[in-house]
Amino acid sequence: MMYATDRPTALRPRHHALSLARLKRIVKLGLKSLWNHRLRSLLTMLGIVFGVASVIAMLAIGEGASFEAQEMIRQMGSNNIIVQSVKPPRDESSASQESFMLEYGLTYADVDRIKDTIPAVKIKVPARIIHKDVWYGGNRVACDIYGTVPWYLSVANHRVQQGRYFTRTELDQKANVCVLDDAMARKLFPLDSPIGRRVHIGTQYYRVIGVMESRAPVTKAGAESAERSGKAKRDDASHRMFIPLTTAKERFGETLVERESGSISIERVELHEVTVMVAQLKDVVEVAEIIRAILAQHHKKADYKVIVPLTQLRIAERTSRIYSIVLGSIAAISLIVGGIGIMNIMLASVTERTREIGVRRALGARRRDIIIQFLVETVLLSGVGGIIGVALGLAIPFFVTVFADMRTIVTLWSPLIAFTISGMVGIVFGIYPAFRAANMDPVEALRHE
């Protein structure tokens, strides 16, 4: 004996099976309709394909550029303040002279004032930077020679990957020892280990005691002297050689002589760069302002600049967010354009299939079936286009990295968001054509020729 309460339960699987069968049939009809108009369907999908691909590619390029900028700033150290010497503009009176002497930049007295005035300063690293050609056998490398101190590594976020760095004893003894960066070592010693070898600059020989790890250059304090010498190329800034500061002062002096167009210019610079490490991160900006005030009191000319990596990092992060929003918005517009194309094609399809809609309604199809059929077609167009777009969007950053030598970073969320938006575009822009088809009068539809 069957109770009334048992009937809905018994019939429920059957109704569920019927609904799945109906949905399967509607999907097949949608695929058949799209396949019958293959070229039109393909052209309609292109808007979604390029929209999704542009979202992923533009965000990847933006993320890569932002990462590189922030990484270079981080290499300077968030707790560091970098003060660099800057050559002031040449006076007209001095420019007319055949020879003159220009004295500018940071001094050892400036370093002592900073240390004595600001208790928050933890470590100070002075440096002289001279652009010279370094030789080993027949190999030559133009590089920036950093005359600095043994505690340079503690503030520069830089490590020795082979050998060692020079010591306080070698600093006091003005020893002819040097540490090469990795790129420079590979160029001078393509087959041999550089440790223990001797490179020469002019008539002076320096024993290689270490090799620094690879990293992108972050400071350009020696760029001015390199440009003035006319010997440096753009890629020479990546080559650096480190020697004791006392050795640099003893071997190269503090006076640079420049001959150009028949005139001689003589420049005297004690220090090209000073890196100040602040004990507390929260004090960095305040200490930077104090350093500016101290230097302003003792420098009549604007022959220095103060770089605060922490401030630059915050600006870069804020710029990165704005950049990503702008790029994403521009790329999203192309998705909207693709959605408009889908709506346009589906409206044309509704007009073309008016009689078909009338026949289906006459045979018992409900409005819901018509709506689902047209929505299935739009979702198929946008979904397949989204999948192709994701594949293309992942390929574009790869080719940009390989052929344009630009760093790109594809985040996990960018393909997911782009594909999700493409599906939503298909649904949103397919609703109006679907309801328009479902609301047709079956009698009028059957009369349509």
Secondary structure as UniProt FT lines:
FT   TURN            4..5
FT   HELIX           6..36
FT   HELIX           38..76
FT   TURN            78..79
FT   STRAND          80..85
FT   HELIX           92..95
FT   STRAND          99..103
FT   HELIX           108..117
FT   TURN            119..120
FT   STRAND          121..136
FT   TURN            137..138
FT   STRAND          139..148
FT   HELIX           150..152
FT   HELIX           153..156
FT   STRAND          160..163
FT   HELIX           168..172
FT   TURN            173..174
FT   STRAND          177..181
FT   HELIX           182..188
FT   TURN            195..196
FT   STRAND          198..201
FT   TURN            202..203
FT   STRAND          204..212
FT   TURN            221..222
FT   HELIX           223..229
FT   HELIX           234..238
FT   STRAND          240..244
FT   HELIX           245..252
FT   STRAND          255..260
FT   TURN            261..262
FT   STRAND          263..268
FT   STRAND          273..278
FT   HELIX           281..283
FT   HELIX           284..298
FT   STRAND          304..307
FT   HELIX           309..352
FT   HELIX           354..362
FT   TURN            363..364
FT   HELIX           367..404
FT   HELIX           413..438
FT   HELIX           442..447
//
